Amino acid sequence: MKAGIHPEYREVVFQDVTSDFQFLTRSTLGSKESVKWEDGNEYPLIKIDISSASHPFYTGKHKIMDTGGRVDKFRKRYAQK
């Protein structure tokens, strides 16, 4: 393996913005924001939209999106032909 081409791993905090769930892990991603973690150290903060705390597969709660209007519009458009 070539030396000097691999990214540097560092500890970062990921925060799920929909459920306010946070977890500490290692990543190559960086951020300008930081947060103080439970151990008293400060880590870069990376905000994410979905995690295991908010995804319907893991929680068992489904969020119903407004897809009914789009389906009806599709059916009307192709029913005329």
Biopython code that builds the backbone (N, CA, C, O; Angstrom):
import numpy as np
from Bio.PDB.StructureBuilder import StructureBuilder

atoms = [
    (1, "MET", "N", (0.845, -1.182, 0.000)),
    (1, "MET", "CA", (0.000, 0.000, 0.000)),
    (1, "MET", "C", (0.884, 1.237, 0.000)),
    (1, "MET", "O", (1.942, 1.260, 0.629)),
    (2, "LYS", "N", (0.444, 2.246, -0.701)),
    (2, "LYS", "CA", (1.214, 3.481, -0.777)),
    (2, "LYS", "C", (1.067, 4.277, 0.516)),
    (2, "LYS", "O", (-0.009, 4.325, 1.112)),
    (3, "ALA", "N", (2.123, 4.875, 0.922)),
    (3, "ALA", "CA", (2.097, 5.696, 2.134)),
    (3, "ALA", "C", (1.611, 7.102, 1.804)),
    (3, "ALA", "O", (1.917, 7.638, 0.739)),
    (4, "GLY", "N", (0.855, 7.696, 2.723)),
    (4, "GLY", "CA", (0.440, 9.085, 2.568)),
    (4, "GLY", "C", (-0.806, 9.332, 1.730)),
    (4, "GLY", "O", (-1.169, 10.489, 1.516)),
    (5, "ILE", "N", (-1.478, 8.278, 1.244)),
    (5, "ILE", "CA", (-2.670, 8.512, 0.416)),
    (5, "ILE", "C", (-3.960, 8.209, 1.158)),
    (5, "ILE", "O", (-5.045, 8.500, 0.655)),
    (6, "HIS", "N", (-3.858, 7.627, 2.350)),
    (6, "HIS", "CA", (-5.054, 7.252, 3.089)),
    (6, "HIS", "C", (-5.530, 8.402, 3.966)),
    (6, "HIS", "O", (-4.712, 9.114, 4.548)),
    (7, "PRO", "N", (-6.849, 8.593, 4.069)),
    (7, "PRO", "CA", (-7.369, 9.696, 4.893)),
    (7, "PRO", "C", (-7.136, 9.438, 6.375)),
    (7, "PRO", "O", (-6.991, 8.296, 6.811)),
    (8, "GLU", "N", (-7.104, 10.508, 7.125)),
    (8, "GLU", "CA", (-6.896, 10.409, 8.562)),
    (8, "GLU", "C", (-8.236, 10.232, 9.263)),
    (8, "GLU", "O", (-9.163, 11.011, 9.045)),
    (9, "TYR", "N", (-8.337, 9.214, 10.098)),
    (9, "TYR", "CA", (-9.546, 8.989, 10.883)),
    (9, "TYR", "C", (-9.439, 9.748, 12.195)),
    (9, "TYR", "O", (-8.391, 9.748, 12.842)),
    (10, "ARG", "N", (-10.544, 10.401, 12.586)),
    (10, "ARG", "CA", (-10.595, 11.093, 13.875)),
    (10, "ARG", "C", (-11.989, 10.891, 14.452)),
    (10, "ARG", "O", (-12.932, 10.551, 13.737)),
    (11, "GLU", "N", (-12.099, 11.103, 15.734)),
    (11, "GLU", "CA", (-13.390, 10.929, 16.382)),
    (11, "GLU", "C", (-14.268, 12.140, 16.114)),
    (11, "GLU", "O", (-13.822, 13.280, 16.246)),
    (12, "VAL", "N", (-15.531, 11.888, 15.733)),
    (12, "VAL", "CA", (-16.507, 12.937, 15.460)),
    (12, "VAL", "C", (-17.838, 12.540, 16.080)),
    (12, "VAL", "O", (-18.075, 11.367, 16.371)),
    (13, "VAL", "N", (-18.696, 13.518, 16.278)),
    (13, "VAL", "CA", (-20.037, 13.277, 16.800)),
    (13, "VAL", "C", (-21.027, 13.491, 15.657)),
    (13, "VAL", "O", (-21.023, 14.539, 15.011)),
    (14, "PHE", "N", (-21.874, 12.492, 15.415)),
    (14, "PHE", "CA", (-22.960, 12.611, 14.452)),
    (14, "PHE", "C", (-24.232, 12.917, 15.224)),
    (14, "PHE", "O", (-24.518, 12.279, 16.237)),
    (15, "GLN", "N", (-25.002, 13.902, 14.742)),
    (15, "GLN", "CA", (-26.258, 14.276, 15.394)),
    (15, "GLN", "C", (-27.397, 14.164, 14.400)),
    (15, "GLN", "O", (-27.366, 14.772, 13.330)),
    (16, "ASP", "N", (-28.408, 13.377, 14.763)),
    (16, "ASP", "CA", (-29.626, 13.258, 13.969)),
    (16, "ASP", "C", (-30.497, 14.471, 14.289)),
    (16, "ASP", "O", (-30.961, 14.619, 15.420)),
    (17, "VAL", "N", (-30.722, 15.339, 13.304)),
    (17, "VAL", "CA", (-31.446, 16.586, 13.557)),
    (17, "VAL", "C", (-32.942, 16.365, 13.760)),
    (17, "VAL", "O", (-33.611, 17.223, 14.337)),
    (18, "THR", "N", (-33.483, 15.240, 13.303)),
    (18, "THR", "CA", (-34.921, 15.006, 13.481)),
    (18, "THR", "C", (-35.260, 14.453, 14.848)),
    (18, "THR", "O", (-36.350, 14.703, 15.362)),
    (19, "SER", "N", (-34.331, 13.693, 15.457)),
    (19, "SER", "CA", (-34.634, 13.104, 16.760)),
    (19, "SER", "C", (-33.681, 13.559, 17.858)),
    (19, "SER", "O", (-33.830, 13.141, 19.006)),
    (20, "ASP", "N", (-32.711, 14.401, 17.536)),
    (20, "ASP", "CA", (-31.722, 14.915, 18.480)),
    (20, "ASP", "C", (-30.910, 13.788, 19.121)),
    (20, "ASP", "O", (-30.482, 13.908, 20.269)),
    (21, "PHE", "N", (-30.699, 12.698, 18.387)),
    (21, "PHE", "CA", (-29.891, 11.563, 18.824)),
    (21, "PHE", "C", (-28.454, 11.811, 18.400)),
    (21, "PHE", "O", (-28.210, 12.211, 17.262)),
    (22, "GLN", "N", (-27.499, 11.583, 19.288)),
    (22, "GLN", "CA", (-26.093, 11.796, 18.981)),
    (22, "GLN", "C", (-25.300, 10.535, 19.282)),
    (22, "GLN", "O", (-25.621, 9.789, 20.208)),
    (23, "PHE", "N", (-24.252, 10.305, 18.483)),
    (23, "PHE", "CA", (-23.340, 9.206, 18.772)),
    (23, "PHE", "C", (-21.933, 9.582, 18.334)),
    (23, "PHE", "O", (-21.736, 10.321, 17.370)),
    (24, "LEU", "N", (-20.972, 9.058, 19.058)),
    (24, "LEU", "CA", (-19.562, 9.321, 18.827)),
    (24, "LEU", "C", (-18.959, 8.144, 18.087)),
    (24, "LEU", "O", (-19.126, 6.995, 18.496)),
    (25, "THR", "N", (-18.258, 8.427, 16.997)),
    (25, "THR", "CA", (-17.610, 7.380, 16.213)),
    (25, "THR", "C", (-16.400, 7.979, 15.505)),
    (25, "THR", "O", (-16.118, 9.169, 15.644)),
    (26, "ARG", "N", (-15.705, 7.173, 14.765)),
    (26, "ARG", "CA", (-14.557, 7.657, 13.995)),
    (26, "ARG", "C", (-14.956, 7.841, 12.548)),
    (26, "ARG", "O", (-15.723, 7.049, 12.001)),
    (27, "SER", "N", (-14.429, 8.899, 11.922)),
    (27, "SER", "CA", (-14.771, 9.192, 10.539)),
    (27, "SER", "C", (-13.668, 10.039, 9.914)),
    (27, "SER", "O", (-12.837, 10.617, 10.614)),
    (28, "THR", "N", (-13.676, 10.100, 8.593)),
    (28, "THR", "CA", (-12.748, 10.973, 7.881)),
    (28, "THR", "C", (-13.373, 12.332, 7.611)),
    (28, "THR", "O", (-12.682, 13.253, 7.177)),
    (29, "LEU", "N", (-14.672, 12.472, 7.861)),
    (29, "LEU", "CA", (-15.353, 13.735, 7.632)),
    (29, "LEU", "C", (-14.925, 14.775, 8.657)),
    (29, "LEU", "O", (-14.599, 14.452, 9.799)),
    (30, "GLY", "N", (-14.935, 16.021, 8.226)),
    (30, "GLY", "CA", (-14.621, 17.114, 9.127)),
    (30, "GLY", "C", (-15.766, 18.103, 9.160)),
    (30, "GLY", "O", (-16.674, 18.043, 8.330)),
    (31, "SER", "N", (-15.723, 19.006, 10.110)),
    (31, "SER", "CA", (-16.786, 19.987, 10.252)),
    (31, "SER", "C", (-16.237, 21.234, 10.927)),
    (31, "SER", "O", (-15.278, 21.166, 11.695)),
    (32, "LYS", "N", (-16.856, 22.374, 10.633)),
    (32, "LYS", "CA", (-16.474, 23.622, 11.294)),
    (32, "LYS", "C", (-17.165, 23.760, 12.643)),
    (32, "LYS", "O", (-16.717, 24.522, 13.500)),
    (33, "GLU", "N", (-18.261, 23.017, 12.833)),
    (33, "GLU", "CA", (-18.987, 23.051, 14.102)),
    (33, "GLU", "C", (-18.375, 22.027, 15.050)),
    (33, "GLU", "O", (-17.798, 21.028, 14.619)),
    (34, "SER", "N", (-18.509, 22.291, 16.341)),
    (34, "SER", "CA", (-18.035, 21.339, 17.328)),
    (34, "SER", "C", (-19.014, 21.274, 18.486)),
    (34, "SER", "O", (-19.832, 22.176, 18.673)),
    (35, "VAL", "N", (-18.925, 20.195, 19.265)),
    (35, "VAL", "CA", (-19.818, 19.987, 20.386)),
    (35, "VAL", "C", (-19.018, 19.349, 21.519)),
    (35, "VAL", "O", (-18.080, 18.587, 21.287)),
    (36, "LYS", "N", (-19.407, 19.676, 22.736)),
    (36, "LYS", "CA", (-18.770, 19.069, 23.893)),
    (36, "LYS", "C", (-19.479, 17.760, 24.204)),
    (36, "LYS", "O", (-20.697, 17.738, 24.383)),
    (37, "TRP", "N", (-18.722, 16.671, 24.268)),
    (37, "TRP", "CA", (-19.275, 15.343, 24.470)),
    (37, "TRP", "C", (-19.323, 15.018, 25.948)),
    (37, "TRP", "O", (-18.805, 15.776, 26.767)),
    (38, "GLU", "N", (-19.937, 13.903, 26.299)),
    (38, "GLU", "CA", (-20.128, 13.477, 27.681)),
    (38, "GLU", "C", (-18.820, 13.296, 28.445)),
    (38, "GLU", "O", (-18.798, 13.431, 29.668)),
    (39, "ASP", "N", (-17.731, 12.993, 27.744)),
    (39, "ASP", "CA", (-16.452, 12.779, 28.415)),
    (39, "ASP", "C", (-15.705, 14.088, 28.684)),
    (39, "ASP", "O", (-14.606, 14.070, 29.238)),
    (40, "GLY", "N", (-16.296, 15.222, 28.296)),
    (40, "GLY", "CA", (-15.693, 16.526, 28.533)),
    (40, "GLY", "C", (-14.839, 17.038, 27.391)),
    (40, "GLY", "O", (-14.424, 18.197, 27.410)),
    (41, "ASN", "N", (-14.564, 16.208, 26.398)),
    (41, "ASN", "CA", (-13.771, 16.628, 25.242)),
    (41, "ASN", "C", (-14.668, 17.264, 24.191)),
    (41, "ASN", "O", (-15.878, 17.036, 24.171)),
    (42, "GLU", "N", (-14.066, 18.059, 23.323)),
    (42, "GLU", "CA", (-14.806, 18.703, 22.245)),
    (42, "GLU", "C", (-14.464, 18.006, 20.937)),
    (42, "GLU", "O", (-13.294, 17.791, 20.621)),
    (43, "TYR", "N", (-15.515, 17.651, 20.170)),
    (43, "TYR", "CA", (-15.359, 16.921, 18.918)),
    (43, "TYR", "C", (-16.084, 17.664, 17.803)),
    (43, "TYR", "O", (-17.021, 18.418, 18.065)),
    (44, "PRO", "N", (-15.647, 17.451, 16.539)),
    (44, "PRO", "CA", (-16.383, 18.023, 15.412)),
    (44, "PRO", "C", (-17.803, 17.444, 15.357)),
    (44, "PRO", "O", (-18.011, 16.266, 15.647)),
    (45, "LEU", "N", (-18.770, 18.282, 14.983)),
    (45, "LEU", "CA", (-20.173, 17.887, 14.920)),
    (45, "LEU", "C", (-20.615, 17.791, 13.468)),
    (45, "LEU", "O", (-20.450, 18.736, 12.697)),
    (46, "ILE", "N", (-21.176, 16.649, 13.103)),
    (46, "ILE", "CA", (-21.710, 16.445, 11.757)),
    (46, "ILE", "C", (-23.195, 16.156, 11.894)),
    (46, "ILE", "O", (-23.585, 15.202, 12.567)),
    (47, "LYS", "N", (-24.027, 16.977, 11.258)),
    (47, "LYS", "CA", (-25.479, 16.826, 11.348)),
    (47, "LYS", "C", (-25.969, 15.951, 10.196)),
    (47, "LYS", "O", (-25.577, 16.136, 9.044)),
    (48, "ILE", "N", (-26.842, 14.986, 10.536)),
    (48, "ILE", "CA", (-27.403, 14.075, 9.545)),
    (48, "ILE", "C", (-28.925, 14.103, 9.645)),
    (48, "ILE", "O", (-29.477, 14.466, 10.685)),
    (49, "ASP", "N", (-29.599, 13.721, 8.568)),
    (49, "ASP", "CA", (-31.060, 13.745, 8.525)),
    (49, "ASP", "C", (-31.691, 12.484, 9.094)),
    (49, "ASP", "O", (-32.736, 12.554, 9.742)),
    (50, "ILE", "N", (-31.075, 11.337, 8.862)),
    (50, "ILE", "CA", (-31.664, 10.065, 9.284)),
    (50, "ILE", "C", (-30.598, 9.216, 9.953)),
    (50, "ILE", "O", (-29.471, 9.110, 9.468)),
    (51, "SER", "N", (-30.970, 8.615, 11.070)),
    (51, "SER", "CA", (-30.107, 7.651, 11.760)),
    (51, "SER", "C", (-30.988, 6.486, 12.216)),
    (51, "SER", "O", (-32.165, 6.421, 11.863)),
    (52, "SER", "N", (-30.425, 5.583, 12.986)),
    (52, "SER", "CA", (-31.213, 4.456, 13.477)),
    (52, "SER", "C", (-32.300, 4.907, 14.450)),
    (52, "SER", "O", (-33.258, 4.171, 14.688)),
    (53, "ALA", "N", (-32.161, 6.111, 15.016)),
    (53, "ALA", "CA", (-33.161, 6.618, 15.951)),
    (53, "ALA", "C", (-34.386, 7.196, 15.246)),
    (53, "ALA", "O", (-35.435, 7.355, 15.870)),
    (54, "SER", "N", (-34.270, 7.514, 13.948)),
    (54, "SER", "CA", (-35.402, 8.123, 13.253)),
    (54, "SER", "C", (-35.847, 7.361, 12.002)),
    (54, "SER", "O", (-36.897, 7.678, 11.444)),
    (55, "HIS", "N", (-35.089, 6.376, 11.553)),
    (55, "HIS", "CA", (-35.450, 5.638, 10.345)),
    (55, "HIS", "C", (-36.606, 4.674, 10.642)),
    (55, "HIS", "O", (-36.566, 3.963, 11.647)),
    (56, "PRO", "N", (-37.633, 4.641, 9.785)),
    (56, "PRO", "CA", (-38.801, 3.788, 10.034)),
    (56, "PRO", "C", (-38.473, 2.305, 10.152)),
    (56, "PRO", "O", (-39.171, 1.585, 10.867)),
    (57, "PHE", "N", (-37.444, 1.833, 9.481)),
    (57, "PHE", "CA", (-37.086, 0.415, 9.563)),
    (57, "PHE", "C", (-36.683, 0.039, 10.985)),
    (57, "PHE", "O", (-37.024, -1.045, 11.458)),
    (58, "TYR", "N", (-35.967, 0.914, 11.662)),
    (58, "TYR", "CA", (-35.487, 0.621, 13.008)),
    (58, "TYR", "C", (-36.500, 0.991, 14.089)),
    (58, "TYR", "O", (-36.555, 0.335, 15.129)),
    (59, "THR", "N", (-37.295, 2.024, 13.859)),
    (59, "THR", "CA", (-38.235, 2.480, 14.889)),
    (59, "THR", "C", (-39.584, 1.791, 14.800)),
    (59, "THR", "O", (-40.284, 1.691, 15.807)),
    (60, "GLY", "N", (-39.970, 1.309, 13.618)),
    (60, "GLY", "CA", (-41.272, 0.692, 13.434)),
    (60, "GLY", "C", (-42.381, 1.709, 13.223)),
    (60, "GLY", "O", (-43.542, 1.326, 13.078)),
    (61, "LYS", "N", (-42.056, 2.983, 13.201)),
    (61, "LYS", "CA", (-43.033, 4.046, 12.982)),
    (61, "LYS", "C", (-42.833, 4.606, 11.581)),
    (61, "LYS", "O", (-41.752, 5.083, 11.234)),
    (62, "HIS", "N", (-43.884, 4.539, 10.791)),
    (62, "HIS", "CA", (-43.811, 5.027, 9.423)),
    (62, "HIS", "C", (-44.318, 6.454, 9.355)),
    (62, "HIS", "O", (-45.347, 6.790, 9.940)),
    (63, "LYS", "N", (-43.591, 7.280, 8.640)),
    (63, "LYS", "CA", (-44.035, 8.646, 8.396)),
    (63, "LYS", "C", (-44.745, 8.654, 7.050)),
    (63, "LYS", "O", (-44.186, 8.215, 6.044)),
    (64, "ILE", "N", (-45.954, 9.143, 7.032)),
    (64, "ILE", "CA", (-46.723, 9.180, 5.789)),
    (64, "ILE", "C", (-46.415, 10.484, 5.066)),
    (64, "ILE", "O", (-46.623, 11.576, 5.595)),
    (65, "MET", "N", (-45.918, 10.342, 3.857)),
    (65, "MET", "CA", (-45.597, 11.523, 3.055)),
    (65, "MET", "C", (-46.762, 11.818, 2.123)),
    (65, "MET", "O", (-47.595, 10.947, 1.871)),
    (66, "ASP", "N", (-46.823, 13.006, 1.625)),
    (66, "ASP", "CA", (-47.904, 13.436, 0.742)),
    (66, "ASP", "C", (-47.639, 12.920, -0.672)),
    (66, "ASP", "O", (-47.273, 13.691, -1.559)),
    (67, "THR", "N", (-47.822, 11.632, -0.876)),
    (67, "THR", "CA", (-47.637, 11.064, -2.204)),
    (67, "THR", "C", (-48.961, 10.840, -2.901)),
    (67, "THR", "O", (-48.983, 10.572, -4.102)),
    (68, "GLY", "N", (-50.057, 10.943, -2.184)),
    (68, "GLY", "CA", (-51.376, 10.712, -2.777)),
    (68, "GLY", "C", (-51.677, 11.673, -3.909)),
    (68, "GLY", "O", (-52.229, 11.264, -4.930)),
    (69, "GLY", "N", (-51.337, 12.911, -3.757)),
    (69, "GLY", "CA", (-51.578, 13.907, -4.794)),
    (69, "GLY", "C", (-50.796, 13.617, -6.055)),
    (69, "GLY", "O", (-51.310, 13.812, -7.157)),
    (70, "ARG", "N", (-49.572, 13.157, -5.920)),
    (70, "ARG", "CA", (-48.744, 12.863, -7.079)),
    (70, "ARG", "C", (-49.242, 11.608, -7.803)),
    (70, "ARG", "O", (-49.196, 11.543, -9.032)),
    (71, "VAL", "N", (-49.712, 10.627, -7.056)),
    (71, "VAL", "CA", (-50.226, 9.400, -7.677)),
    (71, "VAL", "C", (-51.512, 9.701, -8.439)),
    (71, "VAL", "O", (-51.684, 9.230, -9.563)),
    (72, "ASP", "N", (-52.413, 10.474, -7.850)),
    (72, "ASP", "CA", (-53.654, 10.842, -8.535)),
    (72, "ASP", "C", (-53.375, 11.639, -9.801)),
    (72, "ASP", "O", (-54.031, 11.430, -10.822)),
    (73, "LYS", "N", (-52.426, 12.535, -9.746)),
    (73, "LYS", "CA", (-52.071, 13.337, -10.918)),
    (73, "LYS", "C", (-51.532, 12.428, -12.025)),
    (73, "LYS", "O", (-51.862, 12.621, -13.195)),
    (74, "PHE", "N", (-50.710, 11.445, -11.669)),
    (74, "PHE", "CA", (-50.174, 10.497, -12.641)),
    (74, "PHE", "C", (-51.288, 9.683, -13.277)),
    (74, "PHE", "O", (-51.301, 9.498, -14.494)),
    (75, "ARG", "N", (-52.225, 9.193, -12.469)),
    (75, "ARG", "CA", (-53.325, 8.378, -12.996)),
    (75, "ARG", "C", (-54.227, 9.190, -13.912)),
    (75, "ARG", "O", (-54.667, 8.682, -14.943)),
    (76, "LYS", "N", (-54.510, 10.423, -13.564)),
    (76, "LYS", "CA", (-55.342, 11.273, -14.415)),
    (76, "LYS", "C", (-54.668, 11.541, -15.745)),
    (76, "LYS", "O", (-55.319, 11.525, -16.790)),
    (77, "ARG", "N", (-53.387, 11.783, -15.716)),
    (77, "ARG", "CA", (-52.661, 12.117, -16.940)),
    (77, "ARG", "C", (-52.652, 10.930, -17.892)),
    (77, "ARG", "O", (-52.848, 11.126, -19.091)),
    (78, "TYR", "N", (-52.436, 9.723, -17.422)),
    (78, "TYR", "CA", (-52.330, 8.571, -18.316)),
    (78, "TYR", "C", (-53.652, 7.842, -18.519)),
    (78, "TYR", "O", (-53.726, 6.953, -19.367)),
    (79, "ALA", "N", (-54.679, 8.178, -17.786)),
    (79, "ALA", "CA", (-56.005, 7.597, -18.010)),
    (79, "ALA", "C", (-56.662, 8.223, -19.224)),
    (79, "ALA", "O", (-57.521, 7.582, -19.829)),
    (80, "GLN", "N", (-56.310, 9.429, -19.612)),
    (80, "GLN", "CA", (-56.909, 10.119, -20.745)),
    (80, "GLN", "C", (-56.462, 9.536, -22.053)),
    (80, "GLN", "O", (-57.171, 9.674, -23.050)),
    (81, "LYS", "N", (-55.314, 8.886, -22.102)),
    (81, "LYS", "CA", (-54.779, 8.369, -23.379)),
    (81, "LYS", "C", (-55.359, 7.037, -23.728)),
    (81, "LYS", "O", (-55.016, 6.467, -24.763)),
]
sb = StructureBuilder()
sb.init_structure("model")
sb.init_model(0)
sb.init_chain("A")
sb.init_seg("    ")
for serial, (resi, resn, name, xyz) in enumerate(atoms, 1):
    if name == "N":
        sb.init_residue(resn, " ", resi, " ")
    sb.init_atom(name, np.array(xyz, "f"), 0.0, 1.0, " ", f" {name:<3s}", serial, name[0])
structure = sb.get_structure()
